[in-house]
């Protein structure tokens, strides 16, 4: 058969593995892209949310001060 040594069968067996690997890489890339876009820069910060809660009367000034100090402490611990 003109140099046919049966190597085609091994490629036929390997192709599903190649396609599964390619699909897995594409799914992984999509997950990474979605997660990296999850942090919306237009979303309000914790301080802005806290300010809004004070203005809306959801918390009193004492609780606001305590939460604000806690946020500052967390920011210092990270940075």
C-alpha positions in Angstrom: 0.0 0.0 0.0 2.7 2.5 -1.0 4.5 2.7 2.3 1.5 2.5 4.6 2.7 1.2 7.9 -0.5 1.6 10.0 0.6 4.9 11.7 -2.7 6.4 10.8 -4.5 4.4 13.5 -2.3 5.9 16.2 -3.2 9.4 15.0 -6.9 8.4 14.9 -6.7 7.3 18.5 -4.8 10.5 19.6 -7.2 13.0 17.9 -9.9 12.8 20.5 -7.4 13.5 23.2 -6.1 16.5 21.3 -9.6 17.9 20.8 -10.4 17.3 24.5 -7.2 19.1 25.5 -8.0 22.0 23.2 -11.5 22.3 24.6 -10.2 22.2 28.1 -7.7 25.0 27.3 -10.5 27.1 25.8 -12.8 26.7 28.8 -9.9 27.5 31.2 -9.1 30.7 29.1 -12.8 31.8 29.2 -12.9 31.3 33.0 -9.8 33.4 33.5 -11.1 36.2 31.2 -14.5 36.2 33.0 -12.9 36.3 36.4 -10.4 39.1 35.5 -13.3 41.2 34.2 -15.3 40.6 37.4 -13.8 43.6 39.2 -15.8 46.4 37.7 -13.9 49.7 38.0 -17.2 51.6 38.1 -18.5 49.6 41.1 -18.6 51.7 44.3 -15.8 51.2 46.8 -16.4 50.0 50.4 -16.0 53.5 51.6 -18.6 54.8 49.1 -21.1 52.1 50.2 -20.5 53.0 53.8 -21.1 56.7 53.1 -24.3 55.9 51.3 -25.5 53.7 54.2 -24.9 56.7 56.6 -26.7 59.1 54.3 -29.7 56.8 53.9 -29.9 56.4 57.7 -29.2 52.7 57.7 -26.4 53.1 60.2 -25.8 55.8 62.9 -22.6 58.0 63.1 -21.0 55.8 65.8 -21.4 52.7 63.8 -20.1 54.6 60.7 -17.0 55.7 62.6 -16.3 52.1 63.8 -16.7 50.6 60.4 -14.6 53.3 58.8 -11.8 52.6 61.2 -12.1 48.9 60.5 -11.8 49.5 56.7 -8.8 51.7 57.2 -7.1 49.0 59.3 -7.8 46.4 56.7 -6.4 48.6 54.0 -3.2 49.2 56.0 -2.8 45.5 56.7 -3.0 44.7 52.9 -0.7 47.6 51.8 
